[in-house]
């Protein structure tokens, strides 16, 4: 699950660098680092919920 999540967010980061996604807070190309923070939080939450299996 975490690998799929990471690949999905990595793809979003690549697309955002090419053409900004236009979501609130992600309107400039330079905002792709915010997606990295979202990825870190999502992976951490997934690991916590699964119990570290």
ZINORNOR-V736060 format. One line per field, one symbol per residue. ss: DSSP state (2 for helix, 1 for strand, 0 for the rest). phi: phi as a letter, one per 30 degrees, with the letter a starting at -180 (. if undefined). burial: # if it has 24 or more other C-alpha atoms within 12 Angstrom, else .. A space follows every 50 residues. Layout:
ss=???
phi=???
burial=???
This chain:
ss=02222222222222222200000000002222222222222222222222 000
phi=.dddddddddddddddddbedideibccdddddddddddddddddddddd iie
burial=........#..##..#..............##.###..#...#....... ...
